[in-house]
Amino acid sequence: METINVARDTSQKLFLESFIARAFRDKLPFAIWKKPKLGLVEMILDKDPQTHTPDTLDLDELPEGFLIHPFQRSETNQPVYIKATLYERLILGENVPIAGREWDREEIADQANEAFIRSKIAALPAQKDSNSSKKAQFIATVSKAVACIEQGAFYKVVPARLKKKKLPPDFDLAGVFLALCEAYPNAFVNCYFSEGSGCWIGASPETLIRTKGDSFYTMALAGTQKARGDNPLKNAAWTQKEIEEQALVSRYIVNCFKKIRLREYQELGPKTTVAGGLLHLKSEFLVDMRATNFPQLGSVMLKLLHPTSAVCGMPKENALDFLASEETFDRTYFAGFVGPVNLDGETDLFVNLRCARLENNEALLFAGAGITEDSVPEKEWEETELKCTILGKFIQTRKSR
């Protein structure tokens, strides 16, 4: 994939800014994303400003659009669906074709769009109960989790933390998005807004499900360490704790297959993979839906998988009860799932990780840590710091003048 230089590709940044500014100006939901390993930026806008809560998660029944699903449904956290009533695409590294668009050259060339977008983000109301997590409190939660695992309450649990950072006065949403595309070509880079979900930006390494034609795909991703050296894949050395953590996530997927009596699937891995300066262990699962006579597999597995062992724990209900009692903030859409549905015959949904909610001149950064009986509380805190840094360093970077 051809890499991009944000400063050089001024036309692309201006086009993204005009798209985002139009949505904010008209109070319309929008989504912008780049799929892993592709140099294509896709964007949709829903010309209906009303927040749409989908009646179903049966993927085949949804129109073309973008699905935003919370970690846990509640009265305040509902799924949001952005319909693709306007659909645009950009090829990274190429000049933006302006002819034929719904807005004119003068609007695209408006340098005031960047400041306008900042003002709209600053005006977004702050999330309730969104204080930054304290280190001592998080370490105490991890210690309690390990004790619960030793007592047999669950095998694994994934407590999360929240870290708040002030946005710089020259925060550039379109520039940050393009910079993330360049830095993390293997991630699902995304930015979206609706009245129901708020404004988010992220670079997720984890596919929840993908369906295209007769093919179904999912992955088990767990274990985290910093990528080091010129060849980080060869330098990786995994501990027993990390290997077991990844095995639990793979086992969770296999158990979901067993629940629906699906025996014909291909499992690849585990293998080490690079995602945004971090290394993870990944196993991949592929199913031929035609050969297994299971055309609804995507919708069925979506309901079974979420929330996965990688963001919740095992057994699921016990882990959820622990998180509800220990976490002092609302995850809202962190650790939920997001992605395009039924666009060009393909659905790609990703776990909403390495993400931030933008509001009130602040970024709310979220990160979780997979806790097993071998977890060391101090190291788990350090892991969440690494995960927050992935996105935080882009959000807080001032532009060079």
C-alpha positions in Angstrom: 0.0 0.0 0.0 1.3 3.5 -0.9 1.8 5.5 2.3 0.6 9.0 2.6 2.0 12.3 3.9 -0.7 14.3 5.6 1.1 17.6 4.9 1.6 16.8 1.3 -1.9 15.5 0.5 -3.6 18.8 1.2 -6.5 18.0 -1.3 -7.4 14.9 0.6 -7.4 16.6 4.0 -9.5 19.4 2.6 -12.0 16.9 1.1 -12.3 15.0 4.4 -12.7 18.3 6.3 -15.5 19.5 4.0 -17.3 16.1 4.4 -17.1 16.2 8.2 -17.9 20.0 8.4 -21.0 19.4 6.2 -22.2 16.7 8.5 -21.7 18.7 11.6 -23.2 21.8 10.1 -26.4 19.9 9.0 -26.4 17.8 12.2 -26.1 14.6 10.1 -24.6 11.3 11.2 -21.4 10.2 9.4 -18.7 7.5 9.3 -15.3 7.5 7.7 -13.0 4.4 7.7 -10.1 2.5 6.1 -10.1 -1.3 6.2 -6.9 -3.1 7.1 -4.3 -3.5 4.4 -6.3 -1.4 1.9 -5.4 2.1 0.6 -9.1 3.1 0.3 -10.9 5.6 2.5 -14.7 5.2 2.5 -17.2 7.6 4.0 -20.9 7.7 4.3 -23.4 10.4 5.4 -27.0 9.8 6.5 -29.2 12.7 5.2 -31.7 11.9 8.0 -30.4 13.6 11.2 -32.5 11.3 13.4 -30.6 8.7 15.3 -31.6 5.2 14.0 -31.6 2.3 16.4 -31.8 -0.9 14.2 -34.7 -3.2 14.8 -32.6 -6.2 14.2 -29.0 -7.4 14.1 -29.8 -9.8 11.3 -27.2 -8.5 8.9 -29.0 -9.5 5.7 -32.0 -7.3 6.7 -30.0 -4.1 7.2 -29.6 -1.6 4.3 -26.1 -0.4 3.3 -24.6 1.5 6.2 -22.4 1.6 9.3 -23.3 -0.1 12.5 -22.2 1.2 16.0 -23.0 -1.2 18.9 -22.3 -0.5 22.6 -20.4 -2.9 24.9 -23.7 -3.5 26.7 -27.1 -2.3 25.6 -28.9 -0.1 28.1 -31.4 2.8 28.1 -28.6 5.3 27.5 -26.4 3.0 25.2 -28.3 1.8 22.2 -27.0 0.5 18.8 -26.9 3.2 16.2 -27.2 2.7 12.4 -25.9 5.2 9.9 -27.5 4.7 6.6 -25.4 5.2 3.5 -27.5 7.8 1.8 -24.3 9.5 0.6 -21.2 7.3 -0.1 -17.8 8.7 -1.2 -14.4 7.1 -1.6 -10.8 8.3 -1.7 -7.7 6.4 -2.8 -4.9 7.3 -0.5 -2.0 9.0 -2.2 -4.0 10.1 -5.2 -5.5 13.5 -6.0 -9.1 14.0 -5.0 -11.4 14.0 -8.0 -13.7 17.0 -7.2 -15.9 16.9 -10.3 -19.3 15.4 -9.8 -19.4 15.8 -6.1 -22.5 17.3 -4.3 -20.6 20.3 -3.1 -18.4 22.7 -5.1 -14.7 23.6 -5.2 -15.1 26.7 -3.0 -16.6 24.6 -0.2 -13.8 22.0 -0.4 -11.1 24.7 -0.4 -12.5 26.4 2.7 -9.7 26.6 5.2 -12.1 27.5 7.9 -13.5 23.9 8.0 -10.8 22.7 10.4 -11.6 25.4 13.0 -15.3 24.8 12.5 -14.9 21.0 13.3 -12.9 21.9 16.4 -15.7 24.2 17.6 -18.3 21.4 17.1 -16.2 18.9 19.0 -15.7 21.4 21.8 -19.5 21.9 22.1 -20.3 18.2 22.5 -21.5 17.5 26.0 -19.2 15.6 28.4 -20.0 12.0 29.2 -21.2 11.4 32.7 -19.0 9.5 35.2 -16.0 9.9 33.0 -13.2 10.6 35.5 -9.7 9.2 34.7 -9.0 5.9 36.3 -6.5 6.0 39.2 -3.5 3.7 39.1 -4.0 2.4 42.7 -7.6 1.7 42.0 -6.9 -0.2 38.8 -4.1 -2.3 40.4 -6.5 -3.1 43.3 -9.1 -4.3 40.7 -6.6 -6.5 39.0 -5.5 -8.0 42.3 -9.1 -8.7 43.2 -9.6 -10.3 39.8 -6.7 -12.6 40.2 -8.0 -13.7 43.6 -11.5 -14.4 42.1 -9.8 -16.5 39.4 -7.9 -18.5 42.0 -11.3 -19.0 43.8 -12.9 -20.3 40.6 -15.3 -17.4 39.9 -14.1 -17.2 36.3 -11.1 -18.1 34.2 -10.4 -14.7 32.7 -11.7 -11.1 33.0 -10.9 -7.9 31.2 -11.2 -4.8 33.3 -10.8 -1.5 31.5 -9.6 2.0 32.4 -10.3 5.5 31.1 -7.7 8.2 30.6 -8.7 11.8 29.7 -6.5 14.1 27.7 -7.0 17.7 26.7 -7.2 18.3 23.0 -4.5 20.7 21.6 -5.8 24.1 20.5 -5.0 23.2 16.9 -6.5 19.7 17.0 -7.0 18.5 13.4 -9.5 15.6 13.1 -9.0 14.9 9.4 -5.2 15.2 9.8 -5.3 12.7 12.7 -7.4 10.3 10.7 -5.0 10.4 7.8 -2.0 10.1 10.1 -3.5 6.9 11.6 -4.0 5.5 8.2 -0.4 6.0 7.4 1.0 4.7 10.7 -1.3 1.7 11.1 -2.0 0.1 7.7 -3.1 -3.2 9.3 -5.8 -1.5 11.5 -9.4 -0.6 11.0 -9.0 3.2 11.2 -12.4 4.8 11.8 -14.1 8.1 12.7 -17.8 8.5 13.2 -20.5 10.7 14.8 -24.2 10.6 15.6 -26.3 12.3 18.2 -26.7 8.9 19.9 -23.1 7.7 20.0 -21.1 10.9 20.1 -17.9 11.5 18.1 -15.2 8.7 18.1 -11.9 8.0 16.4 -9.9 4.8 16.6 -7.6 2.2 15.0 -8.8 -1.2 15.9 -6.6 -4.3 15.3 -9.4 -6.9 15.9 -12.0 -8.2 13.4 -15.1 -9.4 15.1 -16.7 -10.9 11.9 -16.3 -10.5 8.2 -18.7 -11.9 5.6 -18.2 -11.7 1.9 -20.0 -13.9 -0.6 -19.9 -17.4 1.0 -16.9 -16.7 3.2 -17.1 -16.1 7.0 -14.1 -14.9 9.0 -13.3 -14.1 12.6 -10.2 -13.9 14.8 -8.9 -14.5 18.3 -6.5 -11.7 19.3 -4.9 -11.5 22.8 -1.5 -11.0 24.5 0.3 -7.7 24.3 3.9 -6.6 24.2 5.7 -3.7 22.7 7.2 -4.2 19.3 11.0 -3.9 19.5 13.9 -3.8 17.1 14.1 -3.8 13.3 12.3 -7.2 13.1 9.9 -7.3 16.0 8.2 -10.5 14.9 11.5 -12.4 15.3 12.2 -10.7 18.6 8.8 -11.7 20.2 9.0 -14.0 23.2 5.6 -14.9 24.8 5.1 -15.9 28.4 2.9 -18.7 29.6 0.3 -16.1 30.8 0.0 -14.5 27.3 -0.2 -17.9 25.5 -2.9 -19.1 27.9 -4.8 -15.8 27.5 -4.8 -16.1 23.7 -5.8 -19.8 24.0 -8.8 -18.8 26.1 -10.1 -16.4 23.4 -9.6 -19.1 20.7 -11.5 -21.6 22.9 -14.3 -19.2 23.2 -14.7 -19.0 19.5 -14.6 -22.8 19.1 -17.2 -23.1 21.8 -19.5 -20.7 19.9 -19.1 -23.0 16.8 -20.0 -26.0 19.0 -23.2 -24.3 20.2 -24.5 -24.2 16.6 -23.0 -27.6 15.8 -20.6 -26.2 13.3 -17.7 -28.6 12.8 -16.3 -27.6 9.4 -14.0 -24.6 9.9 -10.3 -23.8 9.2 -8.2 -22.5 12.1 -4.9 -20.8 11.3 -2.4 -19.9 14.0 -1.7 -18.7 16.6 1.0 -16.5 15.2 2.5 -13.2 16.2 1.1 -10.1 14.5 2.0 -6.4 14.6 -0.7 -3.8 15.4 0.1 -0.2 16.0 3.5 -0.6 17.6 2.3 -3.6 19.7 2.6 -7.3 19.2 -0.3 -9.7 19.7 -1.0 -13.4 19.3 -3.6 -14.1 16.7 -5.6 -17.1 15.5 -7.9 -16.9 12.4 -11.0 -18.9 11.7 -12.6 -19.3 8.3 -15.8 -21.0 7.2 -17.3 -21.7 3.8 -21.0 -20.8 4.4 -22.1 -22.6 1.2 -20.3 -25.8 2.0 -21.7 -25.8 5.5 -25.2 -24.7 4.4 -25.1 -21.9 6.9 -25.8 -18.6 5.0 -26.9 -16.8 8.2 -23.6 -17.6 10.0 -22.5 -14.0 10.2 -25.6 -12.9 12.1 -25.7 -16.0 14.3 -22.0 -15.7 15.3 -22.3 -11.9 15.9 -24.9 -12.6 18.6 -22.9 -15.4 20.1 -19.4 -13.8 20.0 -20.2 -10.3 21.5 -18.9 -9.4 24.0 -15.9 -11.7 23.3 -13.5 -13.2 25.8 -10.9 -10.7 24.6 -12.9 -7.7 26.0 -15.0 -9.3 28.7 -13.8 -12.7 30.0 -14.9 -16.3 30.6 -17.5 -17.4 31.7 -19.1 -14.4 30.1 -21.9 -13.7 32.7 -19.5 -14.0 35.7 -17.0 -11.7 34.1 -19.7 -9.2 33.3 -20.9 -9.2 36.9 -17.3 -8.5 38.1 -16.9 -5.6 35.6 -20.2 -4.1 36.6 -19.1 -4.0 40.2 -15.6 -2.8 39.7 -15.5 -0.4 36.8 -16.3 3.2 37.8 -17.1 4.5 34.4 -19.5 3.6 31.5 -17.7 2.0 28.6 -20.5 3.1 26.3 -19.2 2.1 22.8 -15.7 1.1 23.9 -15.3 -2.7 23.4 -18.5 -2.8 21.4 -18.3 -3.2 17.7 -18.4 -0.9 14.6 -18.1 -1.2 10.9 -19.7 -1.1 7.4 -22.6 -3.4 6.6 -23.6 -4.7 3.2 -21.4 -2.2 1.2 -20.3 -3.8 -2.1 -21.6 -7.2 -0.8 -19.3 -7.2 2.2 -19.8 -6.7 6.0 -16.8 -5.9 8.2 -17.4 -5.5 11.9 -14.5 -4.7 14.3 -14.2 -4.7 18.1 -14.1 -1.0 19.1 -10.6 -0.9 20.5 -7.7 1.6 20.5 -10.4 4.3 20.4 -11.2 7.7 21.9 -14.4 9.6 22.4 -14.0 13.3 21.5 -16.0 15.8 23.4 -15.8 19.1 25.4 -12.2 19.8 24.2 -11.1 16.4 25.6 -10.3 12.9 24.4 -11.5 10.0 26.5 -9.1 7.1 25.9 -10.1 3.6 26.8 -8.0 0.5 27.3 -8.4 -3.0 28.8 -6.2 -5.7 30.1 -6.8 -9.5 30.0 -6.4 -10.9 33.5 -5.6 -14.5 34.2 -4.3 -16.3 37.3 -0.7 -15.4 36.2 -1.3 -11.6 35.9 1.0 -9.2 37.6 -1.1 -6.0 38.5 1.7 -3.5 37.8 2.4 -5.0 34.4 -1.3 -4.9 33.5 -1.3 -1.2 34.3 1.7 -0.7 32.0 -0.1 -2.6 29.3 -3.0 -0.3 29.4 -0.6 2.7 29.3 0.9 1.3 26.1 -2.6 0.9 24.5 -3.6 4.4 25.4 -0.4 5.7 23.9 -1.2 4.2 20.5 -4.0 6.7 19.9 -3.1 9.4 22.4 0.2 10.4 20.8 -1.6 11.3 17.6 -4.5 13.2 19.3 -2.2 15.3 21.4 0.4 16.1 18.8 0.5 19.8 17.8 0.9 20.5 14.1 4.2 21.8 12.9 4.0 25.3 11.5 
